[in-house]
Amino acid sequence: MAARTAFKGVLIAVRALFELKSREKRNIWWYEEHLELLDKSVSVSFETTRLLLYDAMGRRGITSVEIASLAFQNADEVVQWVENHTADC
């Protein structure tokens, strides 16, 4: 549950970047495609975060400390990038 909550936090940051309203629904690939247009590396970090936090840890219940560490590191990179990118705009 904590992994899914962490991913939702990343998603909230990315949604704010694209100025999406709470009622505007997008599928996960939409975010990946639009992030890739801005920065390929952040798109890869976002996808890695999703795969590790949401899929591996959230849905499959993987509890590896190494995977959790990598997942949270990628999540932090995405959030930091969003913060820096929105500060520059």
Summary of the structure (lengths in Angstrom):
residues: 89
radius of gyration: 12.7
end to end distance: 33.7
largest distance: 38.4
contacts: 242
relative contact order: 0.18
helix: 80%
strand: 0%
